[in-house]
Amino acid sequence: MTKENKVNRRRFLKAAGATVAGAGAVSTLTPSASAQSHLTIRKQAAIPYKPDVLVVGGGPAGIGAALGAAARGANTLLIEHHAFFGGVAAWCLGMPINQMRPGNKPRSEVHELVLEKLRVYGDQAVRVGQHQLWCNVDYLKVAVLDALDQVGCKYLVHTRAIDAVVEGDRITGVVVATKRGPAVISAKAVVDCTGDADVAYYAGAETMKELGNLSPITLCLNLTNVTGEQVRKANMRDIARKAKKKYPLIPNGWGLGKVSNGSSFYINHAGTRDLGQFDATDPVQRTQAECQSRRQVLQMTLAMREFSGDHLKDIELIGTGTQVGVRETRRVKGPYVLTEEDALTGRKFDDVIAWRSGFLDIGFVRLSKMKIHDVPYRAIIPQKLDGLLMAGRCISATHVAASAGKSMGNCVATGHAAGLAAAMSVKKGCMPRELKVVDLQDALRAEGVDLNRSGDEQKELVNKG
Ligand SMILES: Cc1cc2nc3c(=O)[nH]c(=O)nc-3n(C[C@H](O)[C@H](O)[C@H](O)COP(=O)(O)OP(=O)(O)OC[C@H]3O[C@@H](n4cnc5c(N)ncnc54)[C@H](O)[C@@H]3O)c2cc1C
């Protein structure tokens, strides 16, 4: 458990001269009257949207939440600090979006809408595997926009949540940074899909983070000018062993995966595993991880060119992710915390709102079989704070249990449930925690979610992730 969530940033901002707008005046930040302050806000942005449901973070979970809420008719805004939606799916180039269609059967209307929009762009955009979608990420980025447009979801990119507005025990908005300065976006319900639980943390909800035990961080890369035959002949462990002295940052070995429907290859690898622990929410450690990882990618490429004999001597680096892929940081503590045992035994819960399938996979540290298991509603709401739900990587789970549900299709599923719950609670005029779970379950079933999957062993698992 981290102590950092105890720091009340709202009070800090106030003490420093900035006022986070309170009840009734929540559309703009009030600039400080004190010119002495070291945190005076001089410019404010005006955001033209007044959403009922605000989804923060546009990765797999945020996409699921935004589509789930907007398709239900809620006035929904999705905000994202990068220039595009997709999160890890968009910057871990070439990776399969796992568990989107286990057994190649539809998982929900939300999952299917993303697939439908990808299919519009043909074979280059997507190929469906036994449970995964193999995507070209640049088609994915546009297909997500098409899906959001179809359900009438508004969205903003280059908009980063930097604080929360809390009134009593309830979150009522989020402070964002834009090119015109900060602004407050108020909402009746907020869904934290930042992966890092940023919103929950800013709002003072209890978060969990296992420092010293964090999963590795990885910058994925794309390569070309090599054939499948050459890749098969190259021995990566051998290359890594020979090259280690000259290129000390490289991992102990890696594999090249063919990018679906393309001629290039991608590498997902152990990243920072052997370089130390990096907390991606710490500005200094995050910088170290990003910079080390960029050096690591060049060293891996040079190692392949110089130490593979003839096999990979002409291999070319095409590009890397927009940022490193972060597997684990903070998770929000809910009334229930999912455990490793829940994943291994395929546990059922009465308040099931989603299920998670795939492997228990602490990236390049541990890979175990697990059973399909339920996610209870109590794992997607915080223990105390009202008005907030969370989805994806930051739901209430232990370090090991978090790794059991990290496949992107599962994140879309918890996002779908959280978005739908946000929309339904707004419509009923109640807090998300007051929503009758049976009503949410009925609504999920009506949107194609089978809530009786827990306990199943998955037969079709061929890819981890
Ligand atoms: C290296 C790596 C390899 C993986 N391999 C696979 C694989 O092969 N297949 C698979 O299915 N899964 C894989 N996973 C797991 C999977 O990608 C993640 O579990 C999943 O993406 C988590 O989804 P999310 O939406 O919760 O978070 P993310 O994908 O991290 O998305 C969070 C989004 O929120 C945005 N955001 C963050 N903070 C803020 C803020 N303060 N304000 C506004 N926006 C914000 C981010 O820019 C991002 O778009 C991998 C993960 C990693 C890191």
The ligand as an SDF file (V2000), in Angstrom:
LIG
                    3D

 53 58  0  0  0  0  0  0  0  0999 V2000
    4.6370   -4.3430  -22.8950 C   0  0  0  0  0  0  0  0  0  0  0  0
    3.2430   -4.8870  -22.7810 C   0  0  0  0  0  0  0  0  0  0  0  0
    2.8610   -5.9680  -23.5350 C   0  0  0  0  0  0  0  0  0  0  0  0
    1.5610   -6.4490  -23.4730 C   0  0  0  0  0  0  0  0  0  0  0  0
    1.1720   -7.4770  -24.3010 N   0  0  0  0  0  0  0  0  0  0  0  0
   -0.1490   -7.7170  -24.4510 C   0  0  0  0  0  0  0  0  0  0  0  0
   -0.6220   -8.5280  -25.5220 C   0  0  0  0  0  0  0  0  0  0  0  0
    0.1540   -9.0480  -26.3390 O   0  0  0  0  0  0  0  0  0  0  0  0
   -1.9740   -8.6870  -25.6300 N   0  0  0  0  0  0  0  0  0  0  0  0
   -2.8660   -8.1430  -24.7540 C   0  0  0  0  0  0  0  0  0  0  0  0
   -4.0780   -8.3110  -24.9220 O   0  0  0  0  0  0  0  0  0  0  0  0
   -2.4300   -7.4060  -23.7130 N   0  0  0  0  0  0  0  0  0  0  0  0
   -1.1090   -7.1460  -23.5640 C   0  0  0  0  0  0  0  0  0  0  0  0
   -0.6640   -6.3430  -22.5550 N   0  0  0  0  0  0  0  0  0  0  0  0
   -1.6090   -5.8990  -21.5140 C   0  0  0  0  0  0  0  0  0  0  0  0
   -2.5250   -4.7790  -21.9750 C   0  0  0  0  0  0  0  0  0  0  0  0
   -1.9570   -4.0430  -23.0140 O   0  0  0  0  0  0  0  0  0  0  0  0
   -2.9040   -3.8260  -20.8310 C   0  0  0  0  0  0  0  0  0  0  0  0
   -3.2670   -4.5690  -19.6900 O   0  0  0  0  0  0  0  0  0  0  0  0
   -4.0590   -2.9420  -21.2500 C   0  0  0  0  0  0  0  0  0  0  0  0
   -3.6670   -2.1350  -22.3240 O   0  0  0  0  0  0  0  0  0  0  0  0
   -4.5430   -2.0890  -20.1060 C   0  0  0  0  0  0  0  0  0  0  0  0
   -5.6050   -1.3170  -20.5900 O   0  0  0  0  0  0  0  0  0  0  0  0
   -6.0110    0.0360  -19.8880 P   0  0  0  0  0  0  0  0  0  0  0  0
   -6.9960    0.7040  -20.7800 O   0  0  0  0  0  0  0  0  0  0  0  0
   -6.3810   -0.2310  -18.4900 O   0  0  0  0  0  0  0  0  0  0  0  0
   -4.6650    0.8880  -19.8060 O   0  0  0  0  0  0  0  0  0  0  0  0
   -3.7300    1.4810  -20.9590 P   0  0  0  0  0  0  0  0  0  0  0  0
   -3.6850    0.6140  -22.1560 O   0  0  0  0  0  0  0  0  0  0  0  0
   -2.4470    1.7810  -20.2610 O   0  0  0  0  0  0  0  0  0  0  0  0
   -4.4550    2.8330  -21.3680 O   0  0  0  0  0  0  0  0  0  0  0  0
   -4.5200    3.9300  -20.4850 C   0  0  0  0  0  0  0  0  0  0  0  0
   -4.8330    5.1620  -21.3220 C   0  0  0  0  0  0  0  0  0  0  0  0
   -5.0400    6.2770  -20.4590 O   0  0  0  0  0  0  0  0  0  0  0  0
   -4.2800    7.3930  -20.9010 C   0  0  0  0  0  0  0  0  0  0  0  0
   -3.9630    8.1790  -19.7140 N   0  0  0  0  0  0  0  0  0  0  0  0
   -3.1560    7.7960  -18.6900 C   0  0  0  0  0  0  0  0  0  0  0  0
   -3.1320    8.7450  -17.7480 N   0  0  0  0  0  0  0  0  0  0  0  0
   -3.9380    9.7410  -18.1810 C   0  0  0  0  0  0  0  0  0  0  0  0
   -4.3190   10.9970  -17.6340 C   0  0  0  0  0  0  0  0  0  0  0  0
   -3.8650   11.3890  -16.4430 N   0  0  0  0  0  0  0  0  0  0  0  0
   -5.1600   11.7920  -18.3460 N   0  0  0  0  0  0  0  0  0  0  0  0
   -5.6210   11.3960  -19.5860 C   0  0  0  0  0  0  0  0  0  0  0  0
   -5.2880   10.2070  -20.1420 N   0  0  0  0  0  0  0  0  0  0  0  0
   -4.4630    9.3940  -19.4400 C   0  0  0  0  0  0  0  0  0  0  0  0
   -3.0650    6.7570  -21.5760 C   0  0  0  0  0  0  0  0  0  0  0  0
   -2.4420    7.6380  -22.4900 O   0  0  0  0  0  0  0  0  0  0  0  0
   -3.6890    5.5460  -22.2570 C   0  0  0  0  0  0  0  0  0  0  0  0
   -4.2000    5.8500  -23.5250 O   0  0  0  0  0  0  0  0  0  0  0  0
    0.6370   -5.8570  -22.5840 C   0  0  0  0  0  0  0  0  0  0  0  0
    1.0200   -4.7710  -21.7960 C   0  0  0  0  0  0  0  0  0  0  0  0
    2.3070   -4.2700  -21.9090 C   0  0  0  0  0  0  0  0  0  0  0  0
    2.6760   -3.0640  -21.1000 C   0  0  0  0  0  0  0  0  0  0  0  0
  1  2  1  0
  2  3  1  0
  2 52  2  0
  3  4  2  0
  4  5  1  0
  4 50  1  0
  5  6  2  0
  6  7  1  0
  6 13  1  0
  7  8  2  0
  7  9  1  0
  9 10  1  0
 10 11  2  0
 10 12  1  0
 12 13  2  0
 13 14  1  0
 14 15  1  0
 14 50  1  0
 15 16  1  0
 16 17  1  0
 16 18  1  0
 18 19  1  0
 18 20  1  0
 20 21  1  0
 20 22  1  0
 22 23  1  0
 23 24  1  0
 24 25  2  0
 24 26  1  0
 24 27  1  0
 27 28  1  0
 28 29  2  0
 28 30  1  0
 28 31  1  0
 31 32  1  0
 32 33  1  0
 33 34  1  0
 33 48  1  0
 34 35  1  0
 35 36  1  0
 35 46  1  0
 36 37  1  0
 36 45  1  0
 37 38  2  0
 38 39  1  0
 39 40  1  0
 39 45  2  0
 40 41  1  0
 40 42  2  0
 42 43  1  0
 43 44  2  0
 44 45  1  0
 46 47  1  0
 46 48  1  0
 48 49  1  0
 50 51  2  0
 51 52  1  0
 52 53  1  0
M  END
$$$$
